[in-house]
């Protein structure tokens, strides 16, 4: 089991948002977490990535055999967990490439590998940028600085491709993308699919799942996973809405 | 000529004030001994007037508006003597950096100019004289070059410098200078209680262009109190990029007054960079005198350990279509305090004037303090003036983003600090100066060795 979440609950600004989440993700799988606004999807993603001001109040998470909650954010990343942010922050003055190189070297150092060679790194990043159909001007710009919503999302996927995480949690990476951008981003994510890796897609819409076909779909509502199923659950949700799941729970 | 004794020294006055008067009297009797007639000499008259004004204003206290954050009481309890004229001694000063061979350097030690004129400059484009000789040979010229005396409370130390400087540099920029000129100011005393009065006059002829870097460093353990004054006069269409960089050690007190006067359509880019010193007071008094004059001022103020940095800008728009932009970045760590006061005055008739003031402060410790006050005084219609000041800590969202990519906290913080300064650093058109300043700057930031790797 790559990721095992047991009865996880968490508070944000004093308010209980996650109320006992259980989820298991095996290597090689793609899971989709769907749910209405405010259900706790993003909170779950941020808690897993190690955001400090989100307080875990109960439960446990093991990742690749380790107690994830005991690790600070940077060690989670180096252990192979990647969060693709819903709203990637702009960091003017910090160059995209610096950040990415620092990130890759931090990971390599943890793995006992030498720092990446500058030319090799540039070649790697250019190849991945081509896949993501990104302009080379990205190389000279600040992190997400002045990027459009779509460019920010492509940049998240680019970072993921360079860092090659064991587990990628993509928080609404599809939101705000037009159909062409959605295809590019999906292609990027699919290129990382591998028997050793897993992807958790947090999404609002089933549209993304036409391009990245999930093994399992979970419906999160009011801090709990109400229903899990295969890909057909997503299609049913699209047809019948989230109310249907909530009603069927009550009944 | 009346014997210049503006006030009888009194025991009630701070020791510093009495010693400044003593210096003044000593200079008077020295010129008498040399049998130099000062009668009708406009420079002597100007200096006398300056001394008189200084003594009338007295030493600043925190009751003075522009000195409210900087208390000089401890300093002014001491008396001062002239710093030694050690210009003949050479030797590398601590903190000086290599700006590359493309630059021409002229040396000043404690305000005394060291001959000769640097190589690498075309004498058709630039003339450099020392003020000691020039004041003797052509006092009329020097008197004409000095800016009008001001009674402003912030101008006290400039007045004192005008009264008491004995040497300095007169730089006449005639053409377009391809080679940047470095003025390396070295402070070096043999013990405590010395004061230096470095003076620099830059006279940029119409249409001329130059980059001038004033770099303040120290040699040896002791430094004099440095009361320096520089003036930049820009003729029509002249273009000057000026840097003043304070990189002295942690024992040095520096009061620097910069006066800028700009004629029609002249352009000045001014960088004030404070990386050293115990107490640094850097003032800028800029006058956009004729239409189309444009000033960009960048201040990079780094408070470190116990350092006190006080930067005061006053920019006055006298004419129509003048533009000014002030960008300040202040960082305070340890128990340091950084002050940035900027004021824009738009005089009647300065219609269509445009000004911008932006100050951002970054606090890196709980015991550090940053005070910034942008002010506006507008007496004209149809002007466009904007100002803003913010101070905060490192952005937690940015920090988390970087941590989530695996960067350790120290590296992430250093990168954010560096990014905070980027607006000022990228404004520097002189890449050699930028690189050197980045180096000096990075060395003072937390986890500097980490940051160096990411440049």
Interface residues (C-beta under 8 A of the other chain):
Chain A: X49 X50 X51 X52 X53 X72 X73 X74 X76 X77 X78 X82 X83 X85 X88 X89 X91 X92 X93 X94 X98 X99 X100 X102 X103 X106 X107 X110 X142 X143 X159 X163
Chain B: X395 X396 X397 X398 X400 X401 X402 X403 X404 X405 X406 X407 X408 X409 X411 X415 X416 X418 X419 X420 X421 X422 X423 X454
